[in-house]
Amino acid sequence: MGVIELPVFLAIVSAILGATVGSFLNVVIYRVPRGLSVNEPRRSFCPNCKYKIPLHLNIPILSWFILSGKCKNCSGAVSFRYCFVEVLTSLLFLTAWLTFAGSFDQIFHNNPQLVLVSWFFISLLIAASFIDIEHQIIPDRINRYGIIVGIISAFIFPDIVHEFMGMDKLTYQGLSSRVQAVGWSFAGITCGFAILYSVVIIGKILFGNKSLSSGPQAAWGIIEGKENPILVIRGNEIPFEDLFFVGTEKIILDSLEIEINCKQFGPGDLVIYCDRLVVGGDNVIPIDEWRSLKGISSKITYKREAMGLGDVKFIAMFGAFIGWKGVLFALFAASIIGTSINLPGKILGKDNAFTRIPFGPYLAVGALFWLFCGTDLLEWYFNLLTIEIQ
C-alpha cells in the first residue's frame, strides 16, 4: 500500500475540513434566521422531533446517505440541502486550497496564508445564500462580521489586494502597504454599497407604490391557482407570480374585516409577503399555514422594490474582500446568470424553484467566479477585444 504524498494529503484534509465547516454552516442556516443561538444547544438536532443527534450519526455527507435522508429517531425526512451544503463547502474549500496554497504535486507555491481568508469568505457566501433562498433575507450579522474580518484581513495580509482584488502588487512594505490594502478594502465596500443602493433608489422611483384599490370598500380574497395563489379584488384576479418577483415586495391592506383560516381578526393592517402574513404588525403567519384568507379593505397598496437592502449590504460585505473590481465583476456575472435562469420561466409563464431564487445567491456565485478565476477571465476578454480590433 503506497504512502499518500504530502500535497495530496493536505488537499484531502482541506476537503474534509470543508465538509465539517459545511455541517456547521447548516446549523447557521437553520438557526440564525429563526433567532436561535448557534451555540445552544451545542449538538445539532432534528428539525422535526428536536432529537439531539449523537456524534456517530453526525458525520458530514456520509450520515445523510447512511440514514437515507431520514431522522434516526422519528424517521422524518431530512432535506437534501444539508448534504448539498456539506458537499459544496468541501469542494469550494478544496478549490481555494488548490488556488491559493498548493496543488496535488507541490505545496505552498502561492500565498498559503490567504487560504484561511478565502475559506472564511466562502463560508459567509454559502451561509448567506442559503438563508436568502429559504427566507428572502440576508442577516445583518453575517454582513457585519464579514466587513470587519475583510478589513482586518486586508491589514494583516496586504497580498489580498493582488490575489483577491485583482490590483497591482503593492510596492511598499510594512505599515504603508497595510494601510493601502485597508484603503482598497474600504473602496470595495463603498463601491458595492453605492451601486446597489442606487439601484434600490431608482427602483423605488420607477416602481414606487401602486394602488390596487382605493375609495369604496372592496371585498378581496386569496384563492389557490394551479401553481400559485391568486389575489382576487372585486372579481379581478392577480396571480402572486405577477406580484412577487424579487421577494421583497408586499401588499398592504387597510382592512375593516380580516378573516384568516375562518378566524376573525377585526379591523387593522394586513401585510402580505410572498411567504408570510403579518397581522397587526406583530402576528406572523407562515405561508404553509394559510388555508383561507379574505376581508374587506378601504385601501390596498402594492409596494415593490428593485432589490432589498440585504443585497446592498451583502455586496458591500464582499467588496471588503474582493475590492471594487470584484464587485463590478460579481454584479455583472450575477445579472447574466440570474437573467439566464429566470427569464425563460417568466416568458413561458412557468414558475419553479429556480425562478424564486433571490438575487443574493447569484451575487455570491459571481463573487466566487471572481475569487477563483475573475482576473484570468478579464485578461482573456480584453485580449479577445484587442484581437478583434486589430
PyMOL commands that set and color helices and strands:
alter all, ss='L'
color gray80, all
select helices_A, chain A and resi 6-34+55-57+62-66+81-100+114-135+140-156+160-163+175-206+240-243+287-289+309-348+354-356+359-389
alter helices_A, ss='H'
color red, helices_A
select strands_A, chain A and resi 209-224+229-233+236-239+250-260+263-264+268-272+276-279+283-286+293-303
alter strands_A, ss='S'
color yellow, strands_A
deselect
rebuild
show_as cartoon
